[in-house]
Amino acid sequence: MERYLPLSPDMPNFDYMINYVNSAMFGLLQLWNEKGKDLSMEEISALMQNLVVRGLMAYITPDSLEPKSLSTSINE
């Protein structure tokens, strides 16, 4: 995760930030499993990375508030 987020255990509230990310990732994997793994491994991986690095608001366009594709590559 360090290559995507410059987090350090010395940061204030570090344990809360890590717990938030872990809970979100676990929740996504749980839903993915419940939905019969309807996304490929690459798609769920890209989604998880993008949500951690960019956050949910990165998927909402400011002009229309329409969600963008959640499986967009992290490098775009």
N, CA, C and O atoms as a Tripos MOL2 file, in Angstrom:
@<TRIPOS>MOLECULE
protein
  304   303    76     0     0
PROTEIN
NO_CHARGES

@<TRIPOS>ATOM
      1 N           0.8180   -1.1890    0.0000 N.3       1 MET1
      2 CA          0.0000    0.0000    0.0000 C.3       1 MET1
      3 C           0.8620    1.2530    0.0000 C.2       1 MET1
      4 O           0.4240    2.3030   -0.4700 O.2       1 MET1
      5 N           2.0720    1.1600    0.5160 N.am      2 GLU2
      6 CA          2.9320    2.3290    0.6130 C.3       2 GLU2
      7 C           3.2350    2.9550   -0.7360 C.2       2 GLU2
      8 O           3.4630    4.1610   -0.8280 O.2       2 GLU2
      9 N           3.2390    2.1490   -1.7730 N.am      3 ARG3
     10 CA          3.5560    2.7270   -3.0750 C.3       3 ARG3
     11 C           2.3980    3.5850   -3.5850 C.2       3 ARG3
     12 O           2.6120    4.4370   -4.4470 O.2       3 ARG3
     13 N           1.1850    3.3870   -3.0800 N.am      4 TYR4
     14 CA          0.0290    4.1780   -3.4910 C.3       4 TYR4
     15 C          -0.2760    5.2920   -2.5040 C.2       4 TYR4
     16 O          -0.6510    6.3930   -2.9050 O.2       4 TYR4
     17 N          -0.1190    5.0140   -1.2240 N.am      5 LEU5
     18 CA         -0.4370    5.9980   -0.1880 C.3       5 LEU5
     19 C           0.7650    6.1770    0.7210 C.2       5 LEU5
     20 O           1.2780    5.2050    1.2770 O.2       5 LEU5
     21 N           1.2120    7.4040    0.8740 N.am      6 PRO6
     22 CA          2.3700    7.6400    1.7420 C.3       6 PRO6
     23 C           1.9500    7.6630    3.2210 C.2       6 PRO6
     24 O           1.9360    8.7190    3.8530 O.2       6 PRO6
     25 N           1.6170    6.5080    3.7520 N.am      7 LEU7
     26 CA          1.1870    6.4150    5.1480 C.3       7 LEU7
     27 C           2.3520    5.9850    6.0200 C.2       7 LEU7
     28 O           3.2160    5.2160    5.5970 O.2       7 LEU7
     29 N           2.3600    6.4880    7.2330 N.am      8 SER8
     30 CA          3.3960    6.1370    8.1930 C.3       8 SER8
     31 C           2.7480    5.9060    9.5480 C.2       8 SER8
     32 O           1.8190    6.6260    9.9140 O.2       8 SER8
     33 N           3.2130    4.9250   10.2970 N.am      9 PRO9
     34 CA          2.6620    4.6750   11.6280 C.3       9 PRO9
     35 C           2.7980    5.8760   12.5620 C.2       9 PRO9
     36 O           2.1320    5.9340   13.5960 O.2       9 PRO9
     37 N           3.6450    6.8220   12.2100 N.am     10 ASP10
     38 CA          3.8240    8.0220   13.0280 C.3      10 ASP10
     39 C           2.7400    9.0700   12.7940 C.2      10 ASP10
     40 O           2.6470   10.0390   13.5470 O.2      10 ASP10
     41 N           1.9330    8.8880   11.7750 N.am     11 MET11
     42 CA          0.8830    9.8620   11.4570 C.3      11 MET11
     43 C          -0.2120    9.8280   12.5220 C.2      11 MET11
     44 O          -0.5090    8.7720   13.0810 O.2      11 MET11
     45 N          -0.8110   10.9870   12.7990 N.am     12 PRO12
     46 CA         -1.9450   10.9930   13.7240 C.3      12 PRO12
     47 C          -3.0740   10.1280   13.1750 C.2      12 PRO12
     48 O          -3.3730   10.1850   11.9820 O.2      12 PRO12
     49 N          -3.6870    9.3460   14.0110 N.am     13 ASN13
     50 CA         -4.8320    8.5010   13.6530 C.3      13 ASN13
     51 C          -4.5090    7.4320   12.6170 C.2      13 ASN13
     52 O          -5.4010    6.9590   11.9120 O.2      13 ASN13
     53 N          -3.2580    7.0560   12.5220 N.am     14 PHE14
     54 CA         -2.8280    6.0410   11.5580 C.3      14 PHE14
     55 C          -3.6480    4.7620   11.6950 C.2      14 PHE14
     56 O          -4.0780    4.1900   10.6930 O.2      14 PHE14
     57 N          -3.8660    4.3110   12.9250 N.am     15 ASP15
     58 CA         -4.5950    3.0650   13.1370 C.3      15 ASP15
     59 C          -6.0250    3.1540   12.6330 C.2      15 ASP15
     60 O          -6.5750    2.1530   12.1750 O.2      15 ASP15
     61 N          -6.6390    4.3260   12.7070 N.am     16 TYR16
     62 CA         -7.9950    4.5070   12.1780 C.3      16 TYR16
     63 C          -7.9950    4.4620   10.6460 C.2      16 TYR16
     64 O          -8.8920    3.8830   10.0320 O.2      16 TYR16
     65 N          -6.9870    5.0750   10.0460 N.am     17 MET17
     66 CA         -6.9050    5.0710    8.5870 C.3      17 MET17
     67 C          -6.7170    3.6520    8.0530 C.2      17 MET17
     68 O          -7.3710    3.2600    7.0870 O.2      17 MET17
     69 N          -5.8370    2.8920    8.6720 N.am     18 ILE18
     70 CA         -5.5890    1.5240    8.2330 C.3      18 ILE18
     71 C          -6.8350    0.6640    8.4400 C.2      18 ILE18
     72 O          -7.1810   -0.1490    7.5820 O.2      18 ILE18
     73 N          -7.5000    0.8420    9.5630 N.am     19 ASN19
     74 CA         -8.7230    0.0810    9.8270 C.3      19 ASN19
     75 C          -9.8060    0.4030    8.8000 C.2      19 ASN19
     76 O         -10.5250   -0.4910    8.3540 O.2      19 ASN19
     77 N          -9.9220    1.6700    8.4260 N.am     20 TYR20
     78 CA        -10.8910    2.0910    7.4090 C.3      20 TYR20
     79 C         -10.6160    1.3890    6.0800 C.2      20 TYR20
     80 O         -11.5280    0.8370    5.4650 O.2      20 TYR20
     81 N          -9.3680    1.4120    5.6440 N.am     21 VAL21
     82 CA         -9.0030    0.7890    4.3740 C.3      21 VAL21
     83 C          -9.2300   -0.7210    4.4400 C.2      21 VAL21
     84 O          -9.7940   -1.3040    3.5150 O.2      21 VAL21
     85 N          -8.7930   -1.3530    5.5280 N.am     22 ASN22
     86 CA         -8.9810   -2.8000    5.6640 C.3      22 ASN22
     87 C         -10.4490   -3.1820    5.6440 C.2      22 ASN22
     88 O         -10.8280   -4.1480    4.9820 O.2      22 ASN22
     89 N         -11.2760   -2.4420    6.3560 N.am     23 SER23
     90 CA        -12.7130   -2.7360    6.3900 C.3      23 SER23
     91 C         -13.3500   -2.5700    5.0170 C.2      23 SER23
     92 O         -14.1880   -3.3740    4.6100 O.2      23 SER23
     93 N         -12.9470   -1.5210    4.3090 N.am     24 ALA24
     94 CA        -13.4880   -1.2820    2.9720 C.3      24 ALA24
     95 C         -13.0920   -2.4100    2.0150 C.2      24 ALA24
     96 O         -13.9240   -2.8980    1.2510 O.2      24 ALA24
     97 N         -11.8410   -2.8170    2.0570 N.am     25 MET25
     98 CA        -11.3680   -3.8780    1.1690 C.3      25 MET25
     99 C         -12.0550   -5.2000    1.4870 C.2      25 MET25
    100 O         -12.4660   -5.9210    0.5780 O.2      25 MET25
    101 N         -12.1810   -5.5180    2.7550 N.am     26 PHE26
    102 CA        -12.8640   -6.7440    3.1430 C.3      26 PHE26
    103 C         -14.3160   -6.7110    2.6710 C.2      26 PHE26
    104 O         -14.8250   -7.7080    2.1600 O.2      26 PHE26
    105 N         -14.9760   -5.5820    2.8380 N.am     27 GLY27
    106 CA        -16.3630   -5.4410    2.4040 C.3      27 GLY27
    107 C         -16.5160   -5.6340    0.9030 C.2      27 GLY27
    108 O         -17.4580   -6.2850    0.4500 O.2      27 GLY27
    109 N         -15.5930   -5.0690    0.1330 N.am     28 LEU28
    110 CA        -15.6530   -5.2450   -1.3230 C.3      28 LEU28
    111 C         -15.4560   -6.6990   -1.7140 C.2      28 LEU28
    112 O         -16.1720   -7.2160   -2.5730 O.2      28 LEU28
    113 N         -14.4890   -7.3630   -1.0900 N.am     29 LEU29
    114 CA        -14.2610   -8.7750   -1.4060 C.3      29 LEU29
    115 C         -15.4490   -9.6360   -0.9980 C.2      29 LEU29
    116 O         -15.8010  -10.5880   -1.6940 O.2      29 LEU29
    117 N         -16.0560   -9.3030    0.1160 N.am     30 GLN30
    118 CA        -17.2280  -10.0500    0.5780 C.3      30 GLN30
    119 C         -18.3840   -9.8890   -0.4150 C.2      30 GLN30
    120 O         -19.0310  -10.8740   -0.7730 O.2      30 GLN30
    121 N         -18.6470   -8.6640   -0.8590 N.am     31 LEU31
    122 CA        -19.7080   -8.4210   -1.8310 C.3      31 LEU31
    123 C         -19.4020   -9.1100   -3.1520 C.2      31 LEU31
    124 O         -20.2840   -9.7200   -3.7570 O.2      31 LEU31
    125 N         -18.1680   -9.0160   -3.5960 N.am     32 TRP32
    126 CA        -17.7500   -9.6570   -4.8440 C.3      32 TRP32
    127 C         -18.0170  -11.1540   -4.7840 C.2      32 TRP32
    128 O         -18.5010  -11.7430   -5.7510 O.2      32 TRP32
    129 N         -17.7020  -11.7660   -3.6560 N.am     33 ASN33
    130 CA        -17.9480  -13.1960   -3.4720 C.3      33 ASN33
    131 C         -19.4460  -13.4970   -3.4630 C.2      33 ASN33
    132 O         -19.8900  -14.4610   -4.0870 O.2      33 ASN33
    133 N         -20.2260  -12.6740   -2.7550 N.am     34 GLU34
    134 CA        -21.6830  -12.8670   -2.6950 C.3      34 GLU34
    135 C         -22.3330  -12.7390   -4.0660 C.2      34 GLU34
    136 O         -23.3430  -13.3850   -4.3420 O.2      34 GLU34
    137 N         -21.7480  -11.8960   -4.9310 N.am     35 LYS35
    138 CA        -22.3020  -11.6940   -6.2710 C.3      35 LYS35
    139 C         -21.7490  -12.7050   -7.2730 C.2      35 LYS35
    140 O         -21.8750  -12.5270   -8.4850 O.2      35 LYS35
    141 N         -21.1400  -13.7580   -6.7560 N.am     36 GLY36
    142 CA        -20.6410  -14.8120   -7.6400 C.3      36 GLY36
    143 C         -19.4120  -14.4060   -8.4300 C.2      36 GLY36
    144 O         -19.1810  -14.9120   -9.5280 O.2      36 GLY36
    145 N         -18.6360  -13.5120   -7.8890 N.am     37 LYS37
    146 CA        -17.4110  -13.0320   -8.5410 C.3      37 LYS37
    147 C         -17.7170  -12.5610   -9.9580 C.2      37 LYS37
    148 O         -17.1090  -13.0020  -10.9330 O.2      37 LYS37
    149 N         -18.6930  -11.6400  -10.0320 N.am     38 ASP38
    150 CA        -19.1610  -11.1340  -11.3160 C.3      38 ASP38
    151 C         -18.1530  -10.2440  -12.0340 C.2      38 ASP38
    152 O         -18.3270   -9.9490  -13.2160 O.2      38 ASP38
    153 N         -17.1150   -9.8190  -11.3480 N.am     39 LEU39
    154 CA        -16.0200   -9.0820  -11.9700 C.3      39 LEU39
    155 C         -14.8140  -10.0110  -12.0510 C.2      39 LEU39
    156 O         -14.6620  -10.9180  -11.2320 O.2      39 LEU39
    157 N         -13.9710   -9.7810  -13.0300 N.am     40 SER40
    158 CA        -12.7430  -10.5690  -13.1160 C.3      40 SER40
    159 C         -11.8080  -10.1650  -11.9810 C.2      40 SER40
    160 O         -12.0120   -9.1370  -11.3360 O.2      40 SER40
    161 N         -10.7990  -10.9660  -11.7470 N.am     41 MET41
    162 CA         -9.8060  -10.6520  -10.7230 C.3      41 MET41
    163 C          -9.1440   -9.3030  -11.0230 C.2      41 MET41
    164 O          -8.8810   -8.5170  -10.1140 O.2      41 MET41
    165 N          -8.8820   -9.0490  -12.2930 N.am     42 GLU42
    166 CA         -8.2580   -7.7810  -12.6810 C.3      42 GLU42
    167 C          -9.1850   -6.6060  -12.4080 C.2      42 GLU42
    168 O          -8.7350   -5.5550  -11.9530 O.2      42 GLU42
    169 N         -10.4860   -6.7770  -12.6830 N.am     43 GLU43
    170 CA        -11.4460   -5.6990  -12.4580 C.3      43 GLU43
    171 C         -11.6240   -5.3850  -10.9720 C.2      43 GLU43
    172 O         -11.6350   -4.2150  -10.5880 O.2      43 GLU43
    173 N         -11.7620   -6.4040  -10.1400 N.am     44 ILE44
    174 CA        -11.9450   -6.1490   -8.7110 C.3      44 ILE44
    175 C         -10.6750   -5.5620   -8.1190 C.2      44 ILE44
    176 O         -10.7310   -4.7150   -7.2270 O.2      44 ILE44
    177 N          -9.5410   -6.0080   -8.6120 N.am     45 SER45
    178 CA         -8.2520   -5.4780   -8.1470 C.3      45 SER45
    179 C          -8.1110   -4.0000   -8.4910 C.2      45 SER45
    180 O          -7.7260   -3.1950   -7.6440 O.2      45 SER45
    181 N          -8.4220   -3.6470   -9.7330 N.am     46 ALA46
    182 CA         -8.3430   -2.2520  -10.1680 C.3      46 ALA46
    183 C          -9.3280   -1.3870   -9.3800 C.2      46 ALA46
    184 O          -8.9980   -0.2710   -8.9780 O.2      46 ALA46
    185 N         -10.5230   -1.8990   -9.1640 N.am     47 LEU47
    186 CA        -11.5260   -1.1660   -8.3960 C.3      47 LEU47
    187 C         -11.0240   -0.8890   -6.9830 C.2      47 LEU47
    188 O         -11.1270    0.2350   -6.4910 O.2      47 LEU47
    189 N         -10.4910   -1.8970   -6.3460 N.am     48 MET48
    190 CA        -10.0040   -1.7410   -4.9740 C.3      48 MET48
    191 C          -8.8550   -0.7330   -4.9190 C.2      48 MET48
    192 O          -8.8340    0.1400   -4.0510 O.2      48 MET48
    193 N          -7.9190   -0.8500   -5.8290 N.am     49 GLN49
    194 CA         -6.7900    0.0890   -5.8500 C.3      49 GLN49
    195 C          -7.2560    1.5110   -6.0900 C.2      49 GLN49
    196 O          -6.8080    2.4390   -5.4160 O.2      49 GLN49
    197 N          -8.1500    1.6870   -7.0470 N.am     50 ASN50
    198 CA         -8.6510    3.0250   -7.3620 C.3      50 ASN50
    199 C          -9.4010    3.6420   -6.1900 C.2      50 ASN50
    200 O          -9.2250    4.8230   -5.8910 O.2      50 ASN50
    201 N         -10.2270    2.8610   -5.5350 N.am     51 LEU51
    202 CA        -10.9810    3.4020   -4.4100 C.3      51 LEU51
    203 C         -10.0700    3.7870   -3.2510 C.2      51 LEU51
    204 O         -10.3210    4.7830   -2.5720 O.2      51 LEU51
    205 N          -9.0230    3.0150   -3.0180 N.am     52 VAL52
    206 CA         -8.0870    3.3510   -1.9470 C.3      52 VAL52
    207 C          -7.3010    4.6110   -2.3050 C.2      52 VAL52
    208 O          -7.1620    5.5110   -1.4770 O.2      52 VAL52
    209 N          -6.7960    4.6770   -3.5150 N.am     53 VAL53
    210 CA         -5.9270    5.7820   -3.9020 C.3      53 VAL53
    211 C          -6.7150    7.0520   -4.2100 C.2      53 VAL53
    212 O          -6.3550    8.1330   -3.7420 O.2      53 VAL53
    213 N          -7.7780    6.9310   -4.9870 N.am     54 ARG54
    214 CA         -8.5190    8.1130   -5.4420 C.3      54 ARG54
    215 C          -9.7420    8.4360   -4.6000 C.2      54 ARG54
    216 O         -10.1480    9.5950   -4.5100 O.2      54 ARG54
    217 N         -10.3170    7.4380   -3.9950 N.am     55 GLY55
    218 CA        -11.5300    7.6570   -3.2210 C.3      55 GLY55
    219 C         -12.7720    7.6100   -4.0970 C.2      55 GLY55
    220 O         -12.6840    7.6390   -5.3240 O.2      55 GLY55
    221 N         -13.9060    7.5370   -3.4630 N.am     56 LEU56
    222 CA        -15.1750    7.4200   -4.1750 C.3      56 LEU56
    223 C         -15.4820    8.6420   -5.0380 C.2      56 LEU56
    224 O         -16.0390    8.5100   -6.1280 O.2      56 LEU56
    225 N         -15.1230    9.8160   -4.5600 N.am     57 MET57
    226 CA        -15.4480   11.0340   -5.3020 C.3      57 MET57
    227 C         -14.7430   11.1090   -6.6600 C.2      57 MET57
    228 O         -15.1740   11.8610   -7.5350 O.2      57 MET57
    229 N         -13.6940   10.3600   -6.8410 N.am     58 ALA58
    230 CA        -13.0030   10.3490   -8.1300 C.3      58 ALA58
    231 C         -13.8640    9.7220   -9.2230 C.2      58 ALA58
    232 O         -13.5790    9.8870  -10.4100 O.2      58 ALA58
    233 N         -14.8970    9.0160   -8.8340 N.am     59 TYR59
    234 CA        -15.7710    8.3520   -9.8030 C.3      59 TYR59
    235 C         -17.0190    9.1530  -10.1230 C.2      59 TYR59
    236 O         -17.8590    8.7030  -10.9020 O.2      59 TYR59
    237 N         -17.1500   10.3090   -9.5450 N.am     60 ILE60
    238 CA        -18.3210   11.1520   -9.7900 C.3      60 ILE60
    239 C         -17.8510   12.3450  -10.6190 C.2      60 ILE60
    240 O         -16.9320   13.0610  -10.2200 O.2      60 ILE60
    241 N         -18.4820   12.5540  -11.7690 N.am     61 THR61
    242 CA        -18.1050   13.7010  -12.5840 C.3      61 THR61
    243 C         -18.7770   14.9450  -12.0150 C.2      61 THR61
    244 O         -19.9580   14.8980  -11.6700 O.2      61 THR61
    245 N         -18.0620   16.0420  -11.9110 N.am     62 PRO62
    246 CA        -18.6270   17.2370  -11.2840 C.3      62 PRO62
    247 C         -19.8100   17.8280  -12.0420 C.2      62 PRO62
    248 O         -20.7210   18.3740  -11.4200 O.2      62 PRO62
    249 N         -19.8150   17.7320  -13.3680 N.am     63 ASP63
    250 CA        -20.8790   18.3660  -14.1400 C.3      63 ASP63
    251 C         -22.2000   17.6010  -14.1070 C.2      63 ASP63
    252 O         -23.2660   18.2180  -14.1150 O.2      63 ASP63
    253 N         -22.1500   16.3040  -14.0690 N.am     64 SER64
    254 CA        -23.4020   15.5470  -14.1490 C.3      64 SER64
    255 C         -23.6920   14.6940  -12.9230 C.2      64 SER64
    256 O         -24.8110   14.2090  -12.7530 O.2      64 SER64
    257 N         -22.6930   14.5070  -12.0710 N.am     65 LEU65
    258 CA        -22.8060   13.6220  -10.9160 C.3      65 LEU65
    259 C         -23.1780   12.1990  -11.3030 C.2      65 LEU65
    260 O         -23.7610   11.4540  -10.5150 O.2      65 LEU65
    261 N         -22.8290   11.8380  -12.5350 N.am     66 GLU66
    262 CA        -23.0220   10.4640  -12.9940 C.3      66 GLU66
    263 C         -21.7780    9.6670  -12.6440 C.2      66 GLU66
    264 O         -20.6630   10.1300  -12.8810 O.2      66 GLU66
    265 N         -21.9520    8.4760  -12.0820 N.am     67 PRO67
    266 CA        -20.7790    7.6690  -11.7370 C.3      67 PRO67
    267 C         -19.9930    7.2530  -12.9710 C.2      67 PRO67
    268 O         -20.5710    6.9050  -14.0010 O.2      67 PRO67
    269 N         -18.6760    7.2930  -12.8580 N.am     68 LYS68
    270 CA        -17.8040    6.7760  -13.9050 C.3      68 LYS68
    271 C         -17.6640    5.2760  -13.6930 C.2      68 LYS68
    272 O         -18.0940    4.7440  -12.6690 O.2      68 LYS68
    273 N         -17.0680    4.6040  -14.6530 N.am     69 SER69
    274 CA        -16.8090    3.1810  -14.5090 C.3      69 SER69
    275 C         -15.8940    2.9600  -13.3240 C.2      69 SER69
    276 O         -14.8860    3.6520  -13.1740 O.2      69 SER69
    277 N         -16.2390    1.9960  -12.4780 N.am     70 LEU70
    278 CA        -15.4400    1.7340  -11.2830 C.3      70 LEU70
    279 C         -14.2380    0.8530  -11.5590 C.2      70 LEU70
    280 O         -13.3800    0.6990  -10.6900 O.2      70 LEU70
    281 N         -14.1550    0.2740  -12.7360 N.am     71 SER71
    282 CA        -13.0400   -0.6300  -13.0160 C.3      71 SER71
    283 C         -11.9480    0.0300  -13.8410 C.2      71 SER71
    284 O         -11.1030   -0.6600  -14.4110 O.2      71 SER71
    285 N         -11.9550    1.3600  -13.9130 N.am     72 THR72
    286 CA        -10.9580    2.0880  -14.6640 C.3      72 THR72
    287 C          -9.5750    1.8700  -14.0530 C.2      72 THR72
    288 O          -9.4350    1.7840  -12.8330 O.2      72 THR72
    289 N          -8.5910    1.7850  -14.8790 N.am     73 SER73
    290 CA         -7.2220    1.5560  -14.4070 C.3      73 SER73
    291 C          -6.7480    2.6970  -13.5110 C.2      73 SER73
    292 O          -7.1230    3.8530  -13.7040 O.2      73 SER73
    293 N          -5.9360    2.3580  -12.5480 N.am     74 ILE74
    294 CA         -5.3970    3.3360  -11.6100 C.3      74 ILE74
    295 C          -4.4720    4.3290  -12.3130 C.2      74 ILE74
    296 O          -4.2520    5.4310  -11.8110 O.2      74 ILE74
    297 N          -3.9350    3.9490  -13.4600 N.am     75 ASN75
    298 CA         -2.9870    4.8020  -14.1770 C.3      75 ASN75
    299 C          -3.6550    5.7960  -15.1030 C.2      75 ASN75
    300 O          -2.9630    6.5760  -15.7580 O.2      75 ASN75
    301 N          -4.9650    5.7960  -15.1790 N.am     76 GLU76
    302 CA         -5.6570    6.7230  -16.0860 C.3      76 GLU76
    303 C          -5.8460    8.0620  -15.4310 C.2      76 GLU76
    304 O          -6.4090    8.9730  -16.0390 O.2      76 GLU76
@<TRIPOS>BOND
     1     1     2 1
     2     2     3 1
     3     3     4 2
     4     3     5 am
     5     5     6 1
     6     6     7 1
     7     7     8 2
     8     7     9 am
     9     9    10 1
    10    10    11 1
    11    11    12 2
    12    11    13 am
    13    13    14 1
    14    14    15 1
    15    15    16 2
    16    15    17 am
    17    17    18 1
    18    18    19 1
    19    19    20 2
    20    19    21 am
    21    21    22 1
    22    22    23 1
    23    23    24 2
    24    23    25 am
    25    25    26 1
    26    26    27 1
    27    27    28 2
    28    27    29 am
    29    29    30 1
    30    30    31 1
    31    31    32 2
    32    31    33 am
    33    33    34 1
    34    34    35 1
    35    35    36 2
    36    35    37 am
    37    37    38 1
    38    38    39 1
    39    39    40 2
    40    39    41 am
    41    41    42 1
    42    42    43 1
    43    43    44 2
    44    43    45 am
    45    45    46 1
    46    46    47 1
    47    47    48 2
    48    47    49 am
    49    49    50 1
    50    50    51 1
    51    51    52 2
    52    51    53 am
    53    53    54 1
    54    54    55 1
    55    55    56 2
    56    55    57 am
    57    57    58 1
    58    58    59 1
    59    59    60 2
    60    59    61 am
    61    61    62 1
    62    62    63 1
    63    63    64 2
    64    63    65 am
    65    65    66 1
    66    66    67 1
    67    67    68 2
    68    67    69 am
    69    69    70 1
    70    70    71 1
    71    71    72 2
    72    71    73 am
    73    73    74 1
    74    74    75 1
    75    75    76 2
    76    75    77 am
    77    77    78 1
    78    78    79 1
    79    79    80 2
    80    79    81 am
    81    81    82 1
    82    82    83 1
    83    83    84 2
    84    83    85 am
    85    85    86 1
    86    86    87 1
    87    87    88 2
    88    87    89 am
    89    89    90 1
    90    90    91 1
    91    91    92 2
    92    91    93 am
    93    93    94 1
    94    94    95 1
    95    95    96 2
    96    95    97 am
    97    97    98 1
    98    98    99 1
    99    99   100 2
   100    99   101 am
   101   101   102 1
   102   102   103 1
   103   103   104 2
   104   103   105 am
   105   105   106 1
   106   106   107 1
   107   107   108 2
   108   107   109 am
   109   109   110 1
   110   110   111 1
   111   111   112 2
   112   111   113 am
   113   113   114 1
   114   114   115 1
   115   115   116 2
   116   115   117 am
   117   117   118 1
   118   118   119 1
   119   119   120 2
   120   119   121 am
   121   121   122 1
   122   122   123 1
   123   123   124 2
   124   123   125 am
   125   125   126 1
   126   126   127 1
   127   127   128 2
   128   127   129 am
   129   129   130 1
   130   130   131 1
   131   131   132 2
   132   131   133 am
   133   133   134 1
   134   134   135 1
   135   135   136 2
   136   135   137 am
   137   137   138 1
   138   138   139 1
   139   139   140 2
   140   139   141 am
   141   141   142 1
   142   142   143 1
   143   143   144 2
   144   143   145 am
   145   145   146 1
   146   146   147 1
   147   147   148 2
   148   147   149 am
   149   149   150 1
   150   150   151 1
   151   151   152 2
   152   151   153 am
   153   153   154 1
   154   154   155 1
   155   155   156 2
   156   155   157 am
   157   157   158 1
   158   158   159 1
   159   159   160 2
   160   159   161 am
   161   161   162 1
   162   162   163 1
   163   163   164 2
   164   163   165 am
   165   165   166 1
   166   166   167 1
   167   167   168 2
   168   167   169 am
   169   169   170 1
   170   170   171 1
   171   171   172 2
   172   171   173 am
   173   173   174 1
   174   174   175 1
   175   175   176 2
   176   175   177 am
   177   177   178 1
   178   178   179 1
   179   179   180 2
   180   179   181 am
   181   181   182 1
   182   182   183 1
   183   183   184 2
   184   183   185 am
   185   185   186 1
   186   186   187 1
   187   187   188 2
   188   187   189 am
   189   189   190 1
   190   190   191 1
   191   191   192 2
   192   191   193 am
   193   193   194 1
   194   194   195 1
   195   195   196 2
   196   195   197 am
   197   197   198 1
   198   198   199 1
   199   199   200 2
   200   199   201 am
   201   201   202 1
   202   202   203 1
   203   203   204 2
   204   203   205 am
   205   205   206 1
   206   206   207 1
   207   207   208 2
   208   207   209 am
   209   209   210 1
   210   210   211 1
   211   211   212 2
   212   211   213 am
   213   213   214 1
   214   214   215 1
   215   215   216 2
   216   215   217 am
   217   217   218 1
   218   218   219 1
   219   219   220 2
   220   219   221 am
   221   221   222 1
   222   222   223 1
   223   223   224 2
   224   223   225 am
   225   225   226 1
   226   226   227 1
   227   227   228 2
   228   227   229 am
   229   229   230 1
   230   230   231 1
   231   231   232 2
   232   231   233 am
   233   233   234 1
   234   234   235 1
   235   235   236 2
   236   235   237 am
   237   237   238 1
   238   238   239 1
   239   239   240 2
   240   239   241 am
   241   241   242 1
   242   242   243 1
   243   243   244 2
   244   243   245 am
   245   245   246 1
   246   246   247 1
   247   247   248 2
   248   247   249 am
   249   249   250 1
   250   250   251 1
   251   251   252 2
   252   251   253 am
   253   253   254 1
   254   254   255 1
   255   255   256 2
   256   255   257 am
   257   257   258 1
   258   258   259 1
   259   259   260 2
   260   259   261 am
   261   261   262 1
   262   262   263 1
   263   263   264 2
   264   263   265 am
   265   265   266 1
   266   266   267 1
   267   267   268 2
   268   267   269 am
   269   269   270 1
   270   270   271 1
   271   271   272 2
   272   271   273 am
   273   273   274 1
   274   274   275 1
   275   275   276 2
   276   275   277 am
   277   277   278 1
   278   278   279 1
   279   279   280 2
   280   279   281 am
   281   281   282 1
   282   282   283 1
   283   283   284 2
   284   283   285 am
   285   285   286 1
   286   286   287 1
   287   287   288 2
   288   287   289 am
   289   289   290 1
   290   290   291 1
   291   291   292 2
   292   291   293 am
   293   293   294 1
   294   294   295 1
   295   295   296 2
   296   295   297 am
   297   297   298 1
   298   298   299 1
   299   299   300 2
   300   299   301 am
   301   301   302 1
   302   302   303 1
   303   303   304 2
@<TRIPOS>SUBSTRUCTURE
     1 MET1         2 RESIDUE 1 A MET
     2 GLU2         6 RESIDUE 1 A GLU
     3 ARG3        10 RESIDUE 1 A ARG
     4 TYR4        14 RESIDUE 1 A TYR
     5 LEU5        18 RESIDUE 1 A LEU
     6 PRO6        22 RESIDUE 1 A PRO
     7 LEU7        26 RESIDUE 1 A LEU
     8 SER8        30 RESIDUE 1 A SER
     9 PRO9        34 RESIDUE 1 A PRO
    10 ASP10       38 RESIDUE 1 A ASP
    11 MET11       42 RESIDUE 1 A MET
    12 PRO12       46 RESIDUE 1 A PRO
    13 ASN13       50 RESIDUE 1 A ASN
    14 PHE14       54 RESIDUE 1 A PHE
    15 ASP15       58 RESIDUE 1 A ASP
    16 TYR16       62 RESIDUE 1 A TYR
    17 MET17       66 RESIDUE 1 A MET
    18 ILE18       70 RESIDUE 1 A ILE
    19 ASN19       74 RESIDUE 1 A ASN
    20 TYR20       78 RESIDUE 1 A TYR
    21 VAL21       82 RESIDUE 1 A VAL
    22 ASN22       86 RESIDUE 1 A ASN
    23 SER23       90 RESIDUE 1 A SER
    24 ALA24       94 RESIDUE 1 A ALA
    25 MET25       98 RESIDUE 1 A MET
    26 PHE26      102 RESIDUE 1 A PHE
    27 GLY27      106 RESIDUE 1 A GLY
    28 LEU28      110 RESIDUE 1 A LEU
    29 LEU29      114 RESIDUE 1 A LEU
    30 GLN30      118 RESIDUE 1 A GLN
    31 LEU31      122 RESIDUE 1 A LEU
    32 TRP32      126 RESIDUE 1 A TRP
    33 ASN33      130 RESIDUE 1 A ASN
    34 GLU34      134 RESIDUE 1 A GLU
    35 LYS35      138 RESIDUE 1 A LYS
    36 GLY36      142 RESIDUE 1 A GLY
    37 LYS37      146 RESIDUE 1 A LYS
    38 ASP38      150 RESIDUE 1 A ASP
    39 LEU39      154 RESIDUE 1 A LEU
    40 SER40      158 RESIDUE 1 A SER
    41 MET41      162 RESIDUE 1 A MET
    42 GLU42      166 RESIDUE 1 A GLU
    43 GLU43      170 RESIDUE 1 A GLU
    44 ILE44      174 RESIDUE 1 A ILE
    45 SER45      178 RESIDUE 1 A SER
    46 ALA46      182 RESIDUE 1 A ALA
    47 LEU47      186 RESIDUE 1 A LEU
    48 MET48      190 RESIDUE 1 A MET
    49 GLN49      194 RESIDUE 1 A GLN
    50 ASN50      198 RESIDUE 1 A ASN
    51 LEU51      202 RESIDUE 1 A LEU
    52 VAL52      206 RESIDUE 1 A VAL
    53 VAL53      210 RESIDUE 1 A VAL
    54 ARG54      214 RESIDUE 1 A ARG
    55 GLY55      218 RESIDUE 1 A GLY
    56 LEU56      222 RESIDUE 1 A LEU
    57 MET57      226 RESIDUE 1 A MET
    58 ALA58      230 RESIDUE 1 A ALA
    59 TYR59      234 RESIDUE 1 A TYR
    60 ILE60      238 RESIDUE 1 A ILE
    61 THR61      242 RESIDUE 1 A THR
    62 PRO62      246 RESIDUE 1 A PRO
    63 ASP63      250 RESIDUE 1 A ASP
    64 SER64      254 RESIDUE 1 A SER
    65 LEU65      258 RESIDUE 1 A LEU
    66 GLU66      262 RESIDUE 1 A GLU
    67 PRO67      266 RESIDUE 1 A PRO
    68 LYS68      270 RESIDUE 1 A LYS
    69 SER69      274 RESIDUE 1 A SER
    70 LEU70      278 RESIDUE 1 A LEU
    71 SER71      282 RESIDUE 1 A SER
    72 THR72      286 RESIDUE 1 A THR
    73 SER73      290 RESIDUE 1 A SER
    74 ILE74      294 RESIDUE 1 A ILE
    75 ASN75      298 RESIDUE 1 A ASN
    76 GLU76      302 RESIDUE 1 A GLU
